Amino acid sequence: MARALVDIRVLQREYLLAISRALTAELDLHDVLRIILQAAVEIVSGRAGMIVLADQDNEMLRVAAVYGIPPHLVDLFEPLVRGVPYQEGKEQDALPELTEILKQITQQANLGLTAVTRIPMINREEPIGLIYVFHSGNIRFGSDVADLLRSFAEQAAIAVKNARLYQAVNQ
């Protein structure tokens, strides 16, 4: 058990190092978010994921990056994004509703996704967006998954904030 924990921590550090490199080398927000999302999904042995961002002007959420979801099926996830608002400290209460919506999406799209977790992307108490990670089969996300994904959510929030600042300076 201790060996597995060490392996996960080493893998997490490798992913975070790759993300840090991408943050300094890439100016394209979409590419950075895709790298972060792929790492987040893979480290928890997920099957797919998506990052949704809060639009600065109208506070609407929009899908900014996907991993493991065919592009022509992304619109099917709209009820998941808009249907269950994120409330700090009440995420466990929202999981049954999120799972039910995911079940409906999966039946429509034949994706085989069975579980969902979402983590807020927050930068200095400002909500930036959400990371969704999906699993398939009978495996359910353990309680430690949220803690593991928070480091990826923090990196994603920083990437978005920096990209927005860069765009503002250029304009």
Contacts in CASP RR format, 6 or more apart in sequence:
PFRMAT RR
TARGET T0000
AUTHOR 0000-0000-0000
METHOD contacts of the structure
MODEL  1
MARALVDIRVLQREYLLAISRALTAELDLHDVLRIILQAAVEIVSGRAGM
IVLADQDNEMLRVAAVYGIPPHLVDLFEPLVRGVPYQEGKEQDALPELTE
ILKQITQQANLGLTAVTRIPMINREEPIGLIYVFHSGNIRFGSDVADLLR
SFAEQAAIAVKNARLYQAVNQ
8 43 0 8 1.000
8 148 0 8 1.000
11 43 0 8 1.000
12 43 0 8 1.000
12 148 0 8 1.000
12 151 0 8 1.000
15 39 0 8 1.000
15 40 0 8 1.000
15 42 0 8 1.000
15 43 0 8 1.000
15 152 0 8 1.000
16 39 0 8 1.000
16 151 0 8 1.000
16 152 0 8 1.000
16 155 0 8 1.000
18 35 0 8 1.000
18 39 0 8 1.000
19 32 0 8 1.000
19 35 0 8 1.000
19 36 0 8 1.000
19 39 0 8 1.000
19 152 0 8 1.000
19 155 0 8 1.000
20 155 0 8 1.000
22 31 0 8 1.000
22 32 0 8 1.000
22 35 0 8 1.000
22 36 0 8 1.000
23 32 0 8 1.000
23 155 0 8 1.000
23 158 0 8 1.000
23 159 0 8 1.000
23 162 0 8 1.000
26 32 0 8 1.000
26 35 0 8 1.000
27 163 0 8 1.000
27 166 0 8 1.000
29 64 0 8 1.000
29 159 0 8 1.000
29 160 0 8 1.000
29 163 0 8 1.000
30 64 0 8 1.000
30 65 0 8 1.000
32 159 0 8 1.000
32 163 0 8 1.000
33 51 0 8 1.000
33 64 0 8 1.000
33 65 0 8 1.000
33 156 0 8 1.000
33 159 0 8 1.000
33 160 0 8 1.000
34 65 0 8 1.000
34 67 0 8 1.000
36 51 0 8 1.000
36 65 0 8 1.000
36 131 0 8 1.000
36 152 0 8 1.000
36 155 0 8 1.000
36 156 0 8 1.000
36 159 0 8 1.000
37 49 0 8 1.000
37 50 0 8 1.000
37 51 0 8 1.000
37 65 0 8 1.000
37 66 0 8 1.000
37 67 0 8 1.000
37 131 0 8 1.000
37 152 0 8 1.000
37 156 0 8 1.000
38 67 0 8 1.000
39 152 0 8 1.000
40 49 0 8 1.000
40 131 0 8 1.000
40 133 0 8 1.000
40 149 0 8 1.000
40 152 0 8 1.000
40 153 0 8 1.000
41 47 0 8 1.000
41 48 0 8 1.000
41 49 0 8 1.000
41 67 0 8 1.000
41 68 0 8 1.000
41 133 0 8 1.000
41 134 0 8 1.000
43 148 0 8 1.000
43 149 0 8 1.000
43 152 0 8 1.000
44 133 0 8 1.000
44 135 0 8 1.000
44 141 0 8 1.000
44 145 0 8 1.000
44 148 0 8 1.000
44 149 0 8 1.000
45 135 0 8 1.000
45 139 0 8 1.000
46 133 0 8 1.000
46 134 0 8 1.000
46 135 0 8 1.000
46 136 0 8 1.000
47 68 0 8 1.000
47 112 0 8 1.000
47 113 0 8 1.000
47 134 0 8 1.000
47 135 0 8 1.000
47 136 0 8 1.000
48 66 0 8 1.000
48 67 0 8 1.000
48 68 0 8 1.000
48 69 0 8 1.000
48 111 0 8 1.000
48 113 0 8 1.000
48 133 0 8 1.000
48 134 0 8 1.000
49 66 0 8 1.000
49 67 0 8 1.000
49 68 0 8 1.000
49 69 0 8 1.000
49 131 0 8 1.000
49 132 0 8 1.000
49 133 0 8 1.000
49 134 0 8 1.000
50 63 0 8 1.000
50 65 0 8 1.000
50 66 0 8 1.000
50 67 0 8 1.000
50 69 0 8 1.000
50 74 0 8 1.000
50 77 0 8 1.000
50 131 0 8 1.000
50 132 0 8 1.000
51 63 0 8 1.000
51 64 0 8 1.000
51 65 0 8 1.000
51 66 0 8 1.000
51 121 0 8 1.000
51 129 0 8 1.000
51 130 0 8 1.000
51 131 0 8 1.000
51 132 0 8 1.000
51 156 0 8 1.000
52 61 0 8 1.000
52 62 0 8 1.000
52 63 0 8 1.000
52 64 0 8 1.000
52 81 0 8 1.000
52 129 0 8 1.000
52 130 0 8 1.000
52 132 0 8 1.000
53 61 0 8 1.000
53 62 0 8 1.000
53 64 0 8 1.000
53 121 0 8 1.000
53 128 0 8 1.000
53 129 0 8 1.000
53 160 0 8 1.000
54 60 0 8 1.000
54 61 0 8 1.000
54 127 0 8 1.000
54 128 0 8 1.000
54 129 0 8 1.000
55 61 0 8 1.000
55 62 0 8 1.000
56 164 0 8 1.000
61 81 0 8 1.000
61 82 0 8 1.000
61 129 0 8 1.000
61 130 0 8 1.000
63 74 0 8 1.000
63 77 0 8 1.000
63 81 0 8 1.000
64 160 0 8 1.000
66 74 0 8 1.000
69 77 0 8 1.000
69 111 0 8 1.000
73 109 0 8 1.000
73 111 0 8 1.000
76 105 0 8 1.000
76 108 0 8 1.000
76 109 0 8 1.000
77 105 0 8 1.000
79 101 0 8 1.000
79 104 0 8 1.000
79 105 0 8 1.000
80 98 0 8 1.000
80 101 0 8 1.000
80 102 0 8 1.000
80 105 0 8 1.000
80 116 0 8 1.000
80 132 0 8 1.000
81 130 0 8 1.000
83 101 0 8 1.000
84 94 0 8 1.000
84 97 0 8 1.000
84 98 0 8 1.000
84 101 0 8 1.000
86 94 0 8 1.000
86 118 0 8 1.000
86 120 0 8 1.000
86 127 0 8 1.000
86 130 0 8 1.000
87 93 0 8 1.000
87 94 0 8 1.000
88 120 0 8 1.000
91 118 0 8 1.000
91 146 0 8 1.000
95 116 0 8 1.000
95 117 0 8 1.000
98 116 0 8 1.000
98 118 0 8 1.000
99 114 0 8 1.000
99 115 0 8 1.000
99 116 0 8 1.000
102 113 0 8 1.000
102 114 0 8 1.000
102 115 0 8 1.000
102 116 0 8 1.000
102 134 0 8 1.000
103 114 0 8 1.000
105 111 0 8 1.000
105 113 0 8 1.000
106 112 0 8 1.000
106 113 0 8 1.000
106 114 0 8 1.000
111 136 0 8 1.000
112 136 0 8 1.000
112 137 0 8 1.000
113 134 0 8 1.000
113 135 0 8 1.000
113 136 0 8 1.000
114 135 0 8 1.000
114 136 0 8 1.000
114 137 0 8 1.000
114 138 0 8 1.000
114 139 0 8 1.000
115 134 0 8 1.000
115 135 0 8 1.000
115 136 0 8 1.000
115 139 0 8 1.000
115 140 0 8 1.000
115 141 0 8 1.000
116 132 0 8 1.000
116 133 0 8 1.000
116 134 0 8 1.000
116 135 0 8 1.000
117 132 0 8 1.000
117 133 0 8 1.000
117 141 0 8 1.000
117 145 0 8 1.000
117 146 0 8 1.000
117 149 0 8 1.000
118 130 0 8 1.000
118 131 0 8 1.000
118 132 0 8 1.000
118 133 0 8 1.000
119 130 0 8 1.000
119 131 0 8 1.000
119 133 0 8 1.000
119 146 0 8 1.000
119 149 0 8 1.000
119 150 0 8 1.000
119 152 0 8 1.000
119 153 0 8 1.000
120 127 0 8 1.000
120 129 0 8 1.000
120 130 0 8 1.000
120 153 0 8 1.000
121 127 0 8 1.000
121 128 0 8 1.000
121 129 0 8 1.000
121 130 0 8 1.000
121 131 0 8 1.000
121 153 0 8 1.000
121 154 0 8 1.000
121 156 0 8 1.000
121 157 0 8 1.000
121 160 0 8 1.000
122 128 0 8 1.000
122 153 0 8 1.000
122 154 0 8 1.000
122 157 0 8 1.000
123 154 0 8 1.000
123 157 0 8 1.000
123 158 0 8 1.000
123 160 0 8 1.000
123 161 0 8 1.000
126 161 0 8 1.000
128 156 0 8 1.000
128 157 0 8 1.000
128 160 0 8 1.000
128 161 0 8 1.000
129 157 0 8 1.000
129 160 0 8 1.000
131 149 0 8 1.000
131 152 0 8 1.000
131 153 0 8 1.000
131 156 0 8 1.000
133 141 0 8 1.000
133 145 0 8 1.000
133 149 0 8 1.000
135 141 0 8 1.000
END
